[in-house]
Amino acid sequence: QVQLVESGGGLVQPGGSLRLSCVGSGFPFSQYAMNWYRQAPGKERELVASTSSTGRNVHYADSVKGRFTISRDNDKNTMYLQMNSLEPEDTAVYYCNPGGSYGRYWGQGTQVTVSS
């Protein structure tokens, strides 16, 4: 079955960095665009970044542009989110999600907390 496993979250001070990973299985990972979403307490889930199936085309929310970098390694069925210059407003649970027909599948998420 389809599985998405996020990892790499944690507690970091403002201005710090984290690298999130998402390992996908049970579907043709290399053929699908992939997305990172986040959901903060009391807020709706929002799209943070997207990558095409090859990784050549990427898109970022304005709030993270210039600070976050999305990438993928299709040989490892893994997607990454490098997060730099973290701000308290980045505190949320981060989820990975495939595009297209597998878009109904979600991982358990990984908590990112930015606080001094």
C-alpha positions as CSV (number, residue, x, y, z in Angstrom):
1,Q,0.0,0.0,0.0
2,V,1.0,3.6,-0.4
3,Q,3.2,4.9,2.5
4,L,4.7,8.3,3.1
5,V,7.1,8.7,6.0
6,E,8.3,12.2,7.0
7,S,11.2,12.8,9.3
8,G,13.7,15.5,10.3
9,G,11.5,17.8,12.3
10,G,12.4,19.1,15.8
11,L,12.9,22.2,17.9
12,V,15.1,24.9,16.5
13,Q,15.9,28.5,17.4
14,P,14.9,31.4,15.1
15,G,17.4,31.7,12.3
16,G,18.3,28.0,12.5
17,S,18.0,25.3,9.9
18,L,16.3,21.9,9.5
19,R,16.2,19.3,6.7
20,L,13.0,17.3,6.3
21,S,12.8,14.0,4.4
22,C,9.9,12.1,3.0
23,V,10.2,8.5,1.8
24,G,7.5,7.3,-0.5
25,S,6.6,3.7,-1.3
26,G,3.7,1.7,-2.9
27,F,3.4,4.0,-5.9
28,P,5.7,5.0,-8.8
29,F,7.4,7.8,-6.9
30,S,9.6,9.0,-9.8
31,Q,6.6,9.5,-12.0
32,Y,4.7,11.9,-9.8
33,A,5.1,15.5,-8.7
34,M,5.5,15.8,-4.9
35,N,4.4,18.5,-2.5
36,W,5.3,19.7,1.0
37,Y,2.4,21.1,3.0
38,R,2.2,22.4,6.6
39,Q,-0.5,23.0,9.1
40,A,-0.1,25.3,12.1
41,P,-2.4,25.0,15.1
42,G,-5.8,26.6,14.3
43,K,-4.9,27.2,10.7
44,E,-5.7,25.4,7.5
45,R,-3.2,23.2,5.8
46,E,-1.1,25.2,3.3
47,L,1.1,24.3,0.3
48,V,4.7,25.1,1.0
49,A,6.6,23.8,-2.0
50,S,6.2,21.5,-5.0
51,T,8.5,19.7,-7.3
52,S,7.9,18.1,-10.6
53,S,8.5,14.4,-11.1
54,T,12.1,15.0,-12.3
55,G,12.8,17.8,-9.9
56,R,13.6,20.3,-12.6
57,N,10.5,22.4,-11.9
58,V,9.9,23.7,-8.4
59,H,7.4,26.1,-6.8
60,Y,7.4,27.9,-3.5
61,A,4.9,29.7,-1.4
62,D,5.8,33.4,-1.1
63,S,6.2,33.0,2.7
64,V,9.2,30.6,2.2
65,K,10.7,31.7,-1.0
66,G,14.4,32.3,-0.7
67,R,14.6,30.4,2.6
68,F,13.4,26.8,1.7
69,T,14.7,24.5,-1.0
70,I,12.8,21.4,-2.2
71,S,14.6,18.6,-3.9
72,R,14.2,14.9,-4.6
73,D,16.3,11.8,-5.2
74,N,14.2,9.4,-7.3
75,D,16.7,6.6,-6.9
76,K,16.0,6.7,-3.1
77,N,12.2,7.5,-3.5
78,T,12.9,10.4,-1.2
79,M,12.0,14.1,-1.2
80,Y,13.7,16.7,0.9
81,L,12.9,20.2,2.2
82,Q,15.9,22.2,3.3
83,M,14.7,25.0,5.6
84,N,17.0,27.9,6.5
85,S,16.5,31.1,8.4
86,L,13.6,29.6,10.2
87,E,11.0,31.9,11.8
88,P,8.5,31.3,14.6
89,E,5.8,31.5,11.9
90,D,7.2,28.3,10.3
91,T,6.1,26.3,13.4
92,A,3.8,23.6,12.1
93,V,3.4,20.0,11.3
94,Y,4.9,19.3,7.9
95,Y,3.4,16.7,5.5
96,C,4.5,15.3,2.2
97,N,1.9,14.5,-0.4
98,P,2.0,13.1,-4.0
99,G,0.4,14.9,-6.8
100,G,-2.1,13.5,-9.3
101,S,-4.1,10.3,-8.6
102,Y,-2.2,9.6,-5.4
103,G,-3.0,13.0,-3.9
104,R,-5.4,11.5,-1.3
105,Y,-2.5,9.9,0.5
106,W,-0.7,11.6,3.4
107,G,2.0,10.8,5.8
108,Q,1.8,11.2,9.6
109,G,3.7,14.5,9.4
110,T,6.8,15.8,11.3
111,Q,6.6,18.6,13.8
112,V,8.7,21.7,13.3
113,T,8.9,24.1,16.2
114,V,10.8,27.4,15.9
115,S,11.2,29.0,19.3
116,S,13.9,30.6,21.5
